[in-house]
């Protein structure tokens, strides 16, 4: 059964421990609510695939830091400096095995650093963290914890409740080609 923690009651050390244990979270971002886990934990990532009924498309990750992005991806520093923010950058990796094999496919990964206070707690785990919208594949993403479907809530370990978020999903920019392109506005 899901444990609901009000955002103002979050104890970072407890959250970090739970990330390392492989728990699955629903959490607030600067856009909408996300569902995520340690992106290096294949079992936890598989749980999210089952929850979302999404077995083909790759997941994006929250980067543990800007330095992690610069070290592990081919990207201009000027774009990294625009983070945190409501952006997901699709980037080419410099090395393999940055995340579990069921998180991303090939040599590209969607990377973001949302501008929300809770994200600093996730980053303290020093792990890349799966970030995908709270919904089943093809459904509208959730921005209100009171409207999260019961079957999703019953499948996660923790819900960080920051109330209703009045935003839209992140802007997706693809930096894998010579000229960047907008995937989603």
C-alpha positions as CSV (number, residue, x, y, z in Angstrom):
1,X,0.0,0.0,0.0
2,X,1.3,3.5,-0.9
3,X,2.6,5.7,1.8
4,X,1.5,9.3,1.3
5,X,4.0,11.9,2.5
6,X,3.1,15.6,2.4
7,X,5.8,17.5,0.6
8,X,6.5,19.7,3.7
9,X,7.0,16.5,5.8
10,X,9.7,15.0,3.6
11,X,12.8,13.8,5.5
12,X,15.5,13.7,2.8
13,X,17.6,11.0,4.5
14,X,14.6,8.6,4.5
15,X,13.8,9.3,0.8
16,X,17.4,8.7,-0.2
17,X,17.4,5.4,1.7
18,X,14.2,4.4,0.0
19,X,15.6,5.3,-3.5
20,X,18.6,3.0,-2.8
21,X,16.2,0.2,-1.7
22,X,14.6,0.4,-5.1
23,X,11.2,1.8,-4.1
24,X,8.9,3.4,-6.7
25,X,7.8,7.0,-6.1
26,X,5.2,9.4,-7.4
27,X,6.6,12.9,-6.9
28,X,6.1,16.6,-7.9
29,X,8.2,18.3,-10.5
30,X,8.1,21.8,-12.0
31,X,5.7,20.5,-14.7
32,X,3.5,17.5,-13.6
33,X,3.7,14.6,-11.2
34,X,6.3,12.0,-12.1
35,X,6.6,8.4,-11.4
36,X,10.2,7.2,-10.9
37,X,12.9,5.1,-9.2
38,X,16.6,4.6,-9.2
39,X,17.3,4.4,-13.0
40,X,20.1,1.9,-12.4
41,X,17.7,-0.6,-10.7
42,X,16.3,-2.9,-13.4
43,X,13.7,-4.4,-11.2
44,X,12.3,-1.1,-10.1
45,X,12.3,0.2,-13.7
46,X,10.4,-2.9,-14.7
47,X,7.7,-2.2,-12.1
48,X,7.2,1.3,-13.6
49,X,6.9,-0.3,-17.1
50,X,4.1,-2.6,-15.7
51,X,2.4,0.2,-13.9
52,X,2.3,2.4,-17.1
53,X,1.7,-0.5,-19.4
54,X,4.5,1.0,-21.5
55,X,7.0,-1.6,-22.8
56,X,8.5,-0.1,-25.9
57,X,9.4,3.6,-25.4
58,X,12.4,4.6,-23.4
59,X,12.2,6.5,-20.1
60,X,13.9,9.8,-19.3
61,X,15.9,10.4,-16.2
62,X,16.5,13.1,-13.7
63,X,20.2,13.8,-13.6
64,X,21.9,13.7,-10.2
65,X,23.8,16.9,-11.2
66,X,24.7,19.2,-14.2
67,X,28.2,17.7,-13.9
68,X,26.8,14.2,-14.4
69,X,25.2,15.4,-17.6
70,X,28.4,17.1,-18.9
71,X,30.5,14.0,-18.0
72,X,28.3,11.4,-19.5
73,X,26.6,13.1,-22.6
74,X,27.5,15.0,-25.7
75,X,25.9,18.4,-25.1
76,X,26.8,22.1,-25.1
77,X,27.5,23.6,-21.7
78,X,25.1,26.5,-22.7
79,X,22.2,24.1,-22.7
80,X,23.2,22.4,-19.4
81,X,23.4,25.9,-17.9
82,X,19.7,26.4,-18.7
83,X,18.8,23.7,-16.1
84,X,17.0,23.3,-13.9
85,X,13.8,23.9,-15.8
86,X,10.8,22.4,-17.6
87,X,13.0,20.8,-20.3
88,X,13.9,17.2,-21.3
89,X,17.0,17.0,-23.4
90,X,17.4,13.9,-25.6
91,X,21.2,13.4,-25.6
92,X,23.8,11.0,-27.0
93,X,25.7,9.2,-24.3
94,X,29.5,9.2,-24.1
95,X,29.5,5.8,-22.3
96,X,27.3,2.7,-21.9
97,X,25.5,1.4,-18.9
98,X,24.5,4.7,-17.3
99,X,21.1,3.3,-16.6
100,X,19.5,-0.1,-16.4
101,X,19.0,-1.7,-19.9
102,X,15.2,-1.5,-19.6
103,X,15.2,2.3,-19.0
104,X,16.7,3.6,-22.3
105,X,17.4,2.1,-25.7
106,X,20.6,2.6,-27.6
107,X,22.9,5.5,-27.1
108,X,20.4,8.2,-26.3
109,X,18.6,9.2,-23.1
110,X,16.1,11.9,-22.2
111,X,17.6,13.9,-19.4
112,X,16.1,16.6,-17.2
113,X,16.6,18.5,-13.9
114,X,13.2,19.8,-12.9
115,X,13.0,23.1,-11.0
116,X,11.2,21.8,-7.8
117,X,12.6,21.6,-4.3
118,X,11.9,17.9,-4.0
119,X,14.3,17.2,-6.9
120,X,17.3,18.2,-4.7
121,X,16.4,15.3,-2.4
122,X,16.4,12.9,-5.4
123,X,19.7,14.3,-6.5
124,X,21.3,13.7,-3.1
125,X,20.9,10.0,-3.8
126,X,23.6,10.5,-6.5
127,X,21.6,8.2,-8.8
128,X,20.0,8.9,-12.1
129,X,16.2,8.7,-11.5
130,X,13.5,7.5,-13.9
131,X,11.1,10.3,-14.7
132,X,7.9,9.7,-16.6
133,X,4.4,11.0,-16.3
134,X,1.9,9.5,-13.9
135,X,-0.5,7.8,-16.2
136,X,-0.9,4.6,-18.2
137,X,0.3,4.7,-21.7
138,X,-2.0,6.8,-23.9
139,X,-3.8,8.5,-21.0
140,X,-3.6,12.1,-19.9
141,X,-0.8,12.8,-17.4
142,X,-1.8,13.6,-13.8
143,X,-1.2,16.9,-12.1
144,X,-3.4,16.3,-9.1
145,X,-2.6,13.6,-6.5
146,X,-6.3,13.3,-5.7
147,X,-7.0,12.2,-9.2
148,X,-4.3,9.5,-9.6
149,X,-6.0,6.2,-10.5
150,X,-6.2,3.7,-7.6
151,X,-4.5,1.0,-9.7
152,X,-1.4,3.3,-10.1
153,X,-1.4,4.3,-6.4
154,X,-1.7,0.7,-5.3
155,X,1.4,-0.1,-7.4
156,X,3.9,2.4,-5.9
157,X,5.6,2.6,-2.6
158,X,5.5,6.4,-1.9
159,X,3.5,9.4,-3.0
160,X,5.0,12.8,-2.3
161,X,1.9,15.1,-2.2
162,X,2.6,18.7,-3.0
163,X,-1.0,19.4,-4.0
164,X,-2.3,20.2,-7.4
165,X,0.2,21.3,-10.0
166,X,-1.0,23.7,-12.7
167,X,1.6,23.0,-15.4
168,X,2.0,21.0,-18.6
169,X,4.6,18.3,-19.4
170,X,8.2,19.3,-20.1
171,X,9.3,20.6,-23.4
172,X,11.4,17.9,-25.2
173,X,14.4,19.0,-27.2
174,X,16.4,16.5,-29.3
175,X,20.1,17.2,-29.4
176,X,21.2,14.0,-31.1
177,X,21.6,15.6,-34.5
178,X,23.7,18.5,-35.7
179,X,20.7,20.9,-35.4
180,X,18.5,20.6,-32.3
181,X,14.8,19.9,-32.9
182,X,11.7,20.4,-30.8
183,X,10.0,17.1,-30.1
184,X,7.2,18.4,-27.8
185,X,6.3,22.0,-26.8
